[in-house]
Amino acid sequence: MAQHCPDCGFANGEGANYCQRCGAFLAVPDASPGATTATYKVGETGELEELTLEEAVARGAALVIRAGGGRAGESFPLEQDRLTVGRRPDSDIFLDDVTVSRDHAILVRRGDAYHLDDCGSLNGTYVNRKRIESHRLADGDELQIGKYKLAFLSR
């Protein structure tokens, strides 16, 4: 029976201790069946508003922070054709850490898919642990931008 990675969902071989796709430690297999990822958004008043994953992707794709900066679970619906990602406070997806370049990456909708393009960042942009210049995103892809790990969700 395959062990699914709790970080990326990859089906690893029986008895594996680490994920073959992302390298995450595989704890007890199927330790919490039915577990869900908690997501939230920052409301207009600055308060956190809890969301289900279905709500996060109801109008299309979304990014959810999985780890980094104490913001795990924060979600960003991708409702525009072009979104900037970086340490610049006016970025569409603001990631406040020195490991993130001011203008780190850009998410662009091309046709019916989103692409992640690196903007010449110093520390690079990674999708599924591989450094990219440009990458077409698929549901479940893990992005790493600086110390932040984000999941791309589209249903």
Buried (B, 14 or more C-beta within 10 A) or exposed (E): EEBBBBBBBBEBEEEBEEBEBBEBEBEEBEEEEEEEBEBBBEEEEEEEEEBEBEBBBEEEBBBBBBBBBEBBBBBBBBEEEEBBBBBBEEBBBBBBEEBBBEBBBBBBBEEEEBBBBBBEBEBBBBBBEEEBEBBEBEEEBBBBBBBBBBBBBBE
